[in-house]
Amino acid sequence: MSSTSKDPREQHWHEVWERLGVFRAKDDGSAERRFVLTMFPYPSGDLHMGHAEVFAIEDAIARFWRLRGFDVMNPIGWDSFGLPAENAAIRSGRSPREYTEENISQQAATARRYAVSFDWSRRFHTHEPAYYRWTQWLFCRMLERGLAYRAPADVNWCPRDQTVLANEQVLEGRCERCGSEVEQRELVQWFFRTTAYAERLLEDMERLEDSWPSSILAMQRHWIGRSEDGSLRLRDWLVSRQRYWGAPIPVVHCPTCGAVPVPDDELPVELPELRGDELLPRGTSPLAHAREWVQTHCPRCGAPAERDTDTMDTFVDSSWYFVRYCSPDFEGGPVDPEAARRWLPAAVYVGGAEHAILHLLYSRFVTKVLFDLGVIEVDEPFASLVNQGQVINEGKAMSKSLGNGVELGEQLDTHGVDAVRLAIIFSGPPEADLDWADVHPEAMRRFLDRALRIAEDVGAAGRGSRAEDGEPETRRAVHRRLAEITALVEERRLNVAVARLMDLVGLARHAIDAGPGAQDPAVREAAEAAAVVLSLFAPYAAEEMWERLGHEPSVALAGWPQVDESLLALESVVAVVQVDGRLRDRLEVPAQVSQEELTQRARASEAVQRALGDREVVRVVVRAPRLVNLVTRSR
């Protein structure tokens, strides 16, 4: 699979974007800020088709807001702790760090090739001590406040992965990661007291009613909510894991003082370097066998003591990463409070519905804890939420065992980045499942070629006079379509916006071939608008169009085209007249026609009168100025 582009023009545009700093958040107060967030990718292999979909959707939103004049932060990082890397390291005899960092490098190269407008200057990875120092800091603050505690409990035990699981990680009695049947054991474990926040987690969902999908809110309410006796369904979050590749729990066990948190100035407690057989699960954490690392001194009394040998559930890492994006290099705490005030909450969060309970619930909980600690000034993390559908193939989830997997790298090599991105967006609304068998990147490639030829023709014709001097009907058509596209993108109806973009390109082609010609200012206006809109979905082709039209790079700096409202008013429209739902006539009427006048004109139509005969009209359905339906009494 090819992660890096073989196209020198694509590499050229990357160099331009980097040189101009096009996608870096300014954070200087020059414009209203908007934080666009995509869910943390996990570094297992290369990026897959699901990443391609979510990145295409969130990037369209980020690029649109940037063109509308907002200061956009669109960061990227990797959720890089976890069992898959540890299990792979055991099989290969390598260290999880090596495996993880190779995969991150590969995924980062593909993400760059995919032309997502990420602000790479804010990148970090959760396995880096500079990050998990603050995950450990958060644990210590929760321990001080009684929100983290250690207790014996009947726990879910995965016999294959040899570690405990939170209730939320057990699906129908099986481990949600490996599918093994879960056993029950009594162990002393660390918990976060999520139940202390249950009422707030429930009540505050009212504030999200208009901006989160109702299905996600319903799932969270069901998970948190009360059963028939009143007791809550929600249980405290079990965060201990008996595996190596995670953030060490920052606690020292002293025979005299008990469980003592590691002082802040000794954080992070870094993982020792283990690999291969040293990582084999034995029912206790591999860290328990790293005796040199385990043996330490009590921070309180100085006596010999031992480190806690469990690591934290990786959902702890991902429960607050969006906060760190606000100031990834800040060393005075998990976040610079001023930076957090400027950027939080995230304006939009784009990710899969499969995270409706675990990740989103934990993120809301930790956000409220950070709020109560005075670290941040918001107690809900995401102002709005967009859930993309699943990418399937021939009606089934993709899998190697079924032989229906689709490799992203192969698709990019075959069709090009722009065609794949555009095909994904055009295939349906963001929230709908996408069946790759019904997606046609080759058709998008032909459309992109048409758009590029228009830019070539208009660019060769040179610049004319002002756009206002262009052919009037062409200008009206351009601005009507642009107004529609603007509204559609704001409503996140991206697939319909692409359809209207195709109309705009078709209009420009017709105006060149059979209208005022490529030299007309209205035609140039159409071509320039098409290039800007196209940049949301197909960045490389849009930059090529912009260049062929004679502009300096980058189209991402062009600004969104302004709609001339005076050109939107329609003088007349065609109204459809039906009798009992069947088309009987079409009438040209004023665009501002009233319902009463439209009804009178419909009744006066000879074709309608013939269709009615002697039947009585019992109801009239009017949708001025487009439709009249005369409903008669059924015989």
C-alpha positions, 0 to 999 in steps of 0.5 A, a space after each residue: 500500500 502506498 502512503 506517500 504521493 507519487 504525484 509531484 503536483 500533490 507534493 508541490 501543493 503540500 510545500 505551498 500549504 506549509 510555506 504559507 501556514 495555511 492551516 495553522 490556527 492563528 490564535 491571535 484574536 483576529 477572528 472568531 475561533 472555531 475548534 473542529 475535532 475528529 476522533 483520535 485515530 489508533 495506530 494499527 496498520 495504515 489508515 482505512 476507509 473509515 478514516 477516509 470518510 470521517 476525515 473527508 467530512 470533518 475537513 469539509 467543515 474545517 475548510 468551509 469555516 476557514 473560508 468564511 473567515 473563522 480562525 479554525 483549529 483542526 488538530 491531529 494526534 494519535 491514541 497510541 497506548 493499547 492492547 493491539 500494539 502490546 499483543 503485536 509486540 509479543 508476537 514479533 519480539 519487539 517493543 510496543 513503542 517501535 510498533 506504535 511509532 512505525 504505524 503512526 509514521 505510516 498513518 501520518 503520511 497517508 493523512 498528509 497525502 489525503 490532504 486533510 487541513 490539519 494543524 500539524 503543529 499541535 500533534 502529540 501521541 498519548 504514549 509520550 511521557 510529555 502527554 501521560 504526565 498530565 494523565 497521571 496528574 489528573 489521576 492524582 487530583 481525583 485521588 485527592 478528592 475521593 474520585 479515584 479509589 482502590 477497592 476489592 470487587 467482582 470484576 470482568 476478567 478477559 482470559 485471553 487478554 489477561 486483564 480486567 474490563 470495565 462494564 462498558 467494555 463487555 458486550 453480551 458477556 464477551 470482551 468487546 475487543 477480542 470476543 472472548 467470554 468474560 469471567 468473574 474474579 474478585 480483585 483489588 482494583 482502581 476505580 473512578 467515581 463516575 457515579 458521583 457525576 451521574 445526575 449532572 451527566 443526565 441533566 446536562 444532556 438537555 443542553 445538547 438536545 439541538 446539537 447532538 444526534 438524538 440516538 446518541 443522547 438516548 443511548 447515554 440516558 439509558 446507560 446512566 439512567 435509573 432502573 425500576 428501584 431507583 438505583 442508577 445503572 451507571 457503575 463506577 469506572 474501573 480503570 486498572 489494567 493488568 497490561 504493560 502498554 498504558 500510562 502507569 498508575 502514579 501511586 506508591 504502596 508503602 507498608 506504613 503510609 498505604 497508597 501514596 500518590 506520586 508528587 507532581 514534581 516526580 511525574 511522569 512515572 515513565 514506563 520501563 522498556 520491555 519487549 517480547 516475552 517480558 510482555 507475556 500476560 501472566 494474570 498480573 501486570 508485566 510491570 510487576 516483574 520489572 523489579 528494578 522499576 517496581 522498587 522505590 521509596 515512599 514519597 511521604 516517609 522515605 521507607 522502601 516501597 513499591 510502585 503500583 504495577 497496573 496501567 490505566 485504561 486507555 479510555 482515560 488517555 482519550 477522555 481529555 486529549 481535546 483539552 490538550 490540543 489547546 496548548 500541547 506544549 504547555 508545561 504548567 498543567 494539562 492545559 493553559 487556562 487562557 488557551 482553553 478559555 479561547 478554544 473550548 468547547 470544540 465547535 464540532 466533533 466528528 466521529 463514529 456512533 460506536 463511541 456513543 457510550 464509552 468515549 463520549 461518556 468518559 469525555 463528558 465526565 472528565 470535562 466536568 472534573 476538570 471544570 470543578 478543578 478550575 482547570 477549564 471553564 466549560 463542563 461539556 466538551 463538544 458543542 455539536 456532534 456529527 456521527 458518520 455512517 459505517 463504510 461497508 461493502 456489498 451490504 456487509 462490514 468489511 473484513 479480510 475473512 469475508 474477502 470484501 476489504 477495500 484498501 484505502 491506499 489502493 483506492 488512492 493509487 487507482 483513482 487519486 485522492 480528490 476522486 476518492 474524497 469527492 466520491 465519499 462525500 457524494 455517496 450520501 448524507 454524512 450519517 448514512 452508511 456508505 456501501 463502497 460497492 455503490 461508490 464510483 470514484 471514476 465518475 468523480 475523476 471525469 467530473 474533476 477533469 471537466 472542472 479543470 478544463 473550464 478553468 483552463 478555458 477561462 484562464 486562457 481567455 484572460 480577465 475581462 471587466 468587473 463581474 457586475 458587467 457579466 451576462 445577467 442571466 448567467 450571473 443570476 444562475 451562479 449566485 442562486 447556486 452559490 446561495 444554495 451551496 452555502 446553506 447546504 454546507 452550513 446544514 452539513 448536507 454535503 452530498 447535496 452541496 456536491 450535486 449543486 457544485 456539479 450544476 455550477 460546473 455544468 452551467 459554466 460549461 454551457 455558458 462557455 460553449 453556447 452562451 456568452 463565452 469564456 471571456 465573459 466576467 460572469 463565466 469567470 465568476 462561475 469558474 472561480 466560485 466552483 474552484 473555491 467550493 471544490 476546495 472543500 472536497 477535492 483540495 488538489 484539483 481546486 488548487 489547480 483550478 485556482 492556478 489556471 484561473 491566474 490566481 496566486 496560491 492558495 485557494 484556501 486563502 481566497 475567502 468564500 464567494 459573496 452572494 449578491 442577494 439582489 440577484 436571487 429574486 425570481 421574477 416568475 416560476 412554474 407552478 405544478 397543478 394537480 387533481 387528486 395528485 395527478 399532474 394536470 397543468 403547469 402555470 407560469 406565475 409571479 414568484 411572490 404569488 399568494 396562496 389565494 391567487 395561485 388557487 384561483 389561477 389553478 381553478 381557472 385552468 381549462 385542463 383542470 376544469 376538464 379533469 374535475 368534471 362535475 366532481 366536488 373539490 373538498 380540499 385544496 393543498 397549496 405550496 405557493 408558488 410551486 404547487 396546487 393540488 385539488 382533492 375531490 370527494 372519492 366516489 
